[in-house]
């Protein structure tokens, strides 16, 4: 993770630093992931609410006060809302994010008619 910065997505789309709160990348099986998986988004969102974490420390004071953060990743931006309770240790109370659908298969299925 790093402070917001301008960058170009793998599909050519440009993301400006003004449209994100942090820039992040995630490795999967020793390769850069093309997007930002939900597991990473949830963890990053939670870390944004915990003082002392790397994510929290690079956020602006204004962003720390907001409910959600905008994570800039290789395919665009994902918004994550998290709530962490610190009563008896740390507890993730809520993690909300949106995903964009993408086509993963296109084709025709032939089924046998039931007799």
N, C-alpha and C positions, 0 to 999 in steps of 0.2 A: 504494500500500500504506500501511497505517497500523496502529497498535497495535490490539489486539482491542477491539471495541465492540459493544454490543447493536444489532441492526437487524432490520427486517422485510423478508423476501424479497418479490419481486414477486408471489408466489402467496399472500402473507399469513402464511406461516410465520415465527415469531420465532426468531432465532438469538441466543443469549446469549454475551457476551464470554468466559464461562468455558468454552465449548465450542469455541473457536477460538484459534489462536496469532497470527494476523494477519487483518486485513480487507483485501480487495483487489478491485479492479475492473479491467476491461480494455476498452479501446476497440477496435472493429473497424469500419473504414470510417466513422470519425467518429461512431459510435454506441456507447453502452454495450452490451456483450455481455450477454445474458440469463443466461449461466452463467459458467464460467471454462474456456476451451478448454485442451486438453492442452498446446498449445505454451506457453501462459502458465503452466500448472501446473508443467511441466518446468523452465522458466526460473526461476520463483519458488522452486521447491524447490532448485535448484542455487545460487541466490543466497543462500539461507538457510544454506548451508554455507561461504560465502566471507566471511571477516572483512573489514570495510570497506564491504560493499554496504549499501544502504539497508535491504534485507530483514533481513540479519543484525543490523544495529544496532538494529532495533526489537524483535527477539525477546528474550524473557526469558532469563536465564542458564540456567534449567532447560530451556527449549525448545531452546536451542543444543546441549545435550548429547544430546537425543533423536535417534532415527533419522529421525523423520518430523515434519512440521508439518501443522497443520490450517488450511486457507485458507478463510475465510468469504467467500462470493461471493453475487451477487444471487439465486441459486436454492438456496443452502444451504451445505454444507461439503464440501470435497474434501481428502482426506488424501494427502500426497505424501511419499515417502521418497526421499532423494537421497544419493549419495556422490560427493564430489569429491576427486580426487587433486591434490596441489600439488607434485609432484616436479620436473618440468621445465615450469613454467607451470601452467595449470589444465586438468584433464581431467575431464569428467563420466563417472564410472565406472558409475553406476547411477541410474535414475529409475523409481520404481514408484508407481503410483497406481491408484485404482479409479474406475470410472465407473458411473453408474446408467443403465440402459436406459430409453428412453422410446419410445413409439409414434410413428413418423414417417410411417406410412402404414397404412391399413386399407382393404380392398376385396376384390374378386373378380377373378381372372385367368382368362380363357377362352383355352384353347390348342387349336389345330387338332390333330386326331388324325392321327398319321402313317399313311399308307396303304401 
